[in-house]
Amino acid sequence: MPTKNKIKDRLDSRNITRYQFWKDTGLAQNTAYRLYDDPSYIPGSSVMHKIFLAYNWQPGMYLFCQKD
């Protein structure tokens, strides 16, 4: 079961653009945009920490295992 991210879904449901996500989190632009655009991209612990600091989201709120 591959792990996927649902950053785009969470941001879109809150009307947060990927640009605002980048600015809010302080991530590298490529990292922020890749998280938004590529659901197969799984962030490392430092990225997850920045997401937590910006939005108070735990990893289980934006990561899930997809059944094949």
Backbone as a printed PyTorch tensor [residue, N CA C, xyz], in Angstrom:
tensor([[[  0.8360,  -1.1840,   0.0000],
         [  0.0000,   0.0000,   0.0000],
         [  0.8790,   1.2450,   0.0000]],

        [[  0.8410,   1.9770,  -1.0700],
         [  1.6510,   3.2060,  -1.1180],
         [  1.0240,   4.3190,  -0.2790]],

        [[  1.8810,   5.0810,   0.3520],
         [  1.4250,   6.2410,   1.1120],
         [  1.2670,   7.4190,   0.1650]],

        [[  0.2390,   8.2000,   0.3530],
         [ -0.0430,   9.3830,  -0.4640],
         [ -0.2750,  10.5750,   0.4440]],

        [[ -0.1460,  11.7720,  -0.1180],
         [ -0.4920,  12.9750,   0.6480],
         [ -1.7480,  13.6070,   0.0620]],

        [[ -2.4980,  14.2470,   0.9110],
         [ -3.7060,  14.9590,   0.4590],
         [ -3.6240,  16.4360,   0.8400]],

        [[ -2.4190,  16.9710,   0.7060],
         [ -2.1940,  18.3960,   0.9870],
         [ -3.1020,  19.2590,   0.1040]],

        [[ -3.1550,  18.9570,  -1.1840],
         [ -3.9640,  19.7620,  -2.1110],
         [ -5.4210,  19.8000,  -1.6610]],

        [[ -5.9750,  18.6510,  -1.3050],
         [ -7.3780,  18.6000,  -0.8710],
         [ -7.6050,  19.4490,   0.3740]],

        [[ -6.7120,  19.3330,   1.3470],
         [ -6.8590,  20.1100,   2.5940],
         [ -6.7520,  21.5990,   2.3310]],

        [[ -5.7920,  21.9800,   1.5060],
         [ -5.6120,  23.4040,   1.2100],
         [ -6.7790,  23.9490,   0.3980]],

        [[ -7.1740,  23.2020,  -0.6330],
         [ -8.2840,  23.6580,  -1.4770],
         [ -9.5700,  23.8240,  -0.6760]],

        [[ -9.8210,  22.9250,   0.2700],
         [-11.0480,  23.0210,   1.0620],
         [-11.0460,  24.2440,   1.9750]],

        [[ -9.8690,  24.8050,   2.2080],
         [ -9.7410,  25.9990,   3.0490],
         [ -9.4060,  27.2470,   2.2290]],

        [[ -9.4870,  27.1210,   0.9090],
         [ -9.1830,  28.2260,  -0.0040],
         [ -7.7800,  28.7940,   0.2190]],

        [[ -6.8280,  27.9020,   0.4600],
         [ -5.4230,  28.2900,   0.6070],
         [ -4.7030,  27.8870,  -0.6660]],

        [[ -4.0760,  28.8330,  -1.3280],
         [ -3.3450,  28.5400,  -2.5560],
         [ -2.0130,  27.8690,  -2.2280]],

        [[ -1.4100,  27.2690,  -3.2250],
         [ -0.0910,  26.6740,  -2.9830],
         [  0.9360,  27.7570,  -2.6890]],

        [[  0.7510,  28.9340,  -3.2580],
         [  1.6310,  30.0640,  -2.9450],
         [  1.5100,  30.4360,  -1.4640]],

        [[  0.2880,  30.5220,  -0.9490],
         [  0.0860,  30.8490,   0.4660],
         [  0.6340,  29.7440,   1.3570]],

        [[  0.4670,  28.4870,   0.9450],
         [  1.0310,  27.3470,   1.6740],
         [  2.5450,  27.4960,   1.7830]],

        [[  3.1730,  27.8380,   0.6810],
         [  4.6210,  28.0560,   0.6650],
         [  5.0180,  29.1560,   1.6440]],

        [[  4.3340,  30.2890,   1.5890],
         [  4.6400,  31.4190,   2.4650],
         [  4.3560,  31.0940,   3.9350]],

        [[  3.2190,  30.4340,   4.1970],
         [  2.8410,  30.1100,   5.5760],
         [  3.8300,  29.1610,   6.2420]],

        [[  4.3090,  28.1870,   5.4890],
         [  5.1540,  27.1400,   6.0680],
         [  6.6380,  27.4940,   6.0800]],

        [[  7.0690,  28.3660,   5.1710],
         [  8.4890,  28.6730,   5.0810],
         [  9.2930,  27.5720,   4.4190]],

        [[  8.6110,  26.6570,   3.7430],
         [  9.2950,  25.5930,   3.0120],
         [  9.9660,  26.1600,   1.7760]],

        [[ 10.8910,  25.4030,   1.2140],
         [ 11.4350,  25.7620,  -0.0970],
         [ 10.2660,  25.7520,  -1.0830]],

        [[ 10.2860,  26.6590,  -2.0330],
         [  9.1730,  26.7550,  -2.9800],
         [  8.9500,  25.4330,  -3.7150]],

        [[ 10.0250,  24.7970,  -4.1680],
         [  9.8800,  23.5230,  -4.8890],
         [  9.2210,  22.4670,  -4.0210]],

        [[  9.5710,  22.4240,  -2.7540],
         [  8.9800,  21.4470,  -1.8360],
         [  7.4990,  21.7190,  -1.6280]],

        [[  7.1490,  22.9540,  -1.3650],
         [  5.7410,  23.3050,  -1.1420],
         [  4.8990,  23.0060,  -2.3780]],

        [[  5.3920,  23.3960,  -3.5370],
         [  4.6250,  23.1730,  -4.7610],
         [  4.5520,  21.6900,  -5.1070]],

        [[  5.6230,  20.9480,  -4.8450],
         [  5.5930,  19.5120,  -5.1310],
         [  4.6010,  18.8080,  -4.2150]],

        [[  4.5550,  19.1860,  -2.9530],
         [  3.5710,  18.5960,  -2.0410],
         [  2.1490,  18.8450,  -2.5360]],

        [[  1.9210,  20.0280,  -3.0490],
         [  0.5960,  20.3850,  -3.5510],
         [  0.2750,  19.6290,  -4.8430]],

        [[  1.2380,  19.5460,  -5.7420],
         [  1.0000,  18.9870,  -7.0780],
         [  1.1560,  17.4730,  -7.1830]],

        [[  1.9260,  16.8570,  -6.2930],
         [  2.2760,  15.4460,  -6.4340],
         [  1.8530,  14.6560,  -5.1940]],

        [[  0.7040,  13.9820,  -5.2440],
         [  0.2370,  13.2520,  -4.0680],
         [  1.1370,  12.0780,  -3.6660]],

        [[  2.0370,  11.6620,  -4.5380],
         [  2.9330,  10.5630,  -4.1840],
         [  4.1640,  11.0550,  -3.4190]],

        [[  4.3440,  12.3620,  -3.3270],
         [  5.4850,  12.9240,  -2.6080],
         [  5.1850,  12.9370,  -1.1120]],

        [[  6.0480,  12.2800,  -0.3450],
         [  5.8750,  12.1790,   1.1000],
         [  6.9440,  13.0250,   1.7810]],

        [[  6.5330,  13.9660,   2.6150],
         [  7.4940,  14.8690,   3.2470],
         [  8.3080,  14.1920,   4.3410]],

        [[  9.4920,  14.7170,   4.5520],
         [ 10.3310,  14.2660,   5.6540],
         [  9.9090,  14.9240,   6.9550]],

        [[ 10.5730,  14.5480,   8.0250],
         [ 10.1670,  15.0260,   9.3540],
         [ 10.3020,  16.5380,   9.5160]],

        [[ 11.3190,  17.1560,   8.9240],
         [ 11.4700,  18.6110,   9.0680],
         [ 10.3580,  19.3560,   8.3330]],

        [[  9.9300,  18.8250,   7.2050],
         [  8.8200,  19.4260,   6.4560],
         [  7.5240,  19.2540,   7.2410]],

        [[  7.3070,  18.0580,   7.7840],
         [  6.1050,  17.8200,   8.5920],
         [  6.0640,  18.7620,   9.7950]],

        [[  7.2150,  19.0200,  10.3740],
         [  7.2790,  19.9350,  11.5190],
         [  6.8650,  21.3550,  11.1100]],

        [[  7.3180,  21.8130,   9.9490],
         [  6.9450,  23.1540,   9.4750],
         [  5.4520,  23.2400,   9.1730]],

        [[  4.8910,  22.1640,   8.6250],
         [  3.4440,  22.1290,   8.3690],
         [  2.6890,  22.1940,   9.6970]],

        [[  3.1870,  21.4620,  10.6950],
         [  2.5570,  21.4960,  12.0110],
         [  2.6060,  22.8980,  12.6080]],

        [[  3.7580,  23.5450,  12.5330],
         [  3.8860,  24.8900,  13.0950],
         [  2.9620,  25.8930,  12.3930]],

        [[  2.7900,  25.7530,  11.0850],
         [  1.9660,  26.6960,  10.3270],
         [  0.4640,  26.4430,  10.5100]],

        [[  0.0620,  25.1740,  10.5290],
         [ -1.3680,  24.8500,  10.4920],
         [ -1.8480,  23.9680,  11.6450]],

        [[ -0.9190,  23.4990,  12.4780],
         [ -1.2600,  22.5940,  13.5770],
         [ -1.8520,  21.2800,  13.0590]],

        [[ -1.3930,  20.8290,  11.8820],
         [ -1.8500,  19.5770,  11.2890],
         [ -0.9040,  18.4580,  11.6690]],

        [[ -1.4450,  17.3840,  12.1950],
         [ -0.6880,  16.1670,  12.4380],
         [ -0.5570,  15.4110,  11.1110]],

        [[  0.4880,  14.5810,  10.9380],
         [  0.6650,  13.8600,   9.6680],
         [ -0.5480,  13.0370,   9.2410]],

        [[ -1.2750,  12.4680,  10.1850],
         [ -2.4570,  11.6860,   9.8360],
         [ -3.5690,  12.5040,   9.1980]],

        [[ -3.4440,  13.8140,   9.2600],
         [ -4.4530,  14.6900,   8.6640],
         [ -4.2020,  14.9080,   7.1740]],

        [[ -2.9950,  14.5950,   6.6890],
         [ -2.7000,  14.8170,   5.2720],
         [ -1.9410,  13.6700,   4.6120]],

        [[ -1.6930,  12.5940,   5.3340],
         [ -1.0850,  11.3970,   4.7610],
         [ -2.0320,  10.2250,   4.9290]],

        [[ -2.0840,   9.3330,   3.9310],
         [ -2.9230,   8.1540,   4.0270],
         [ -2.3220,   7.0370,   3.1850]],

        [[ -2.6800,   5.8160,   3.5050],
         [ -2.2480,   4.6560,   2.7100],
         [ -3.3420,   4.3160,   1.7310]],

        [[ -2.9550,   4.2020,   0.4820],
         [ -3.9170,   3.9110,  -0.5750],
         [ -3.8510,   2.4200,  -0.8940]],

        [[ -4.9980,   1.7750,  -0.8720],
         [ -5.0520,   0.3610,  -1.2370],
         [ -4.9180,   0.2320,  -2.7450]],

        [[ -4.1770,  -0.7750,  -3.1690],
         [ -4.0130,  -1.0090,  -4.6240],
         [ -5.2120,  -1.6610,  -5.2250]]])
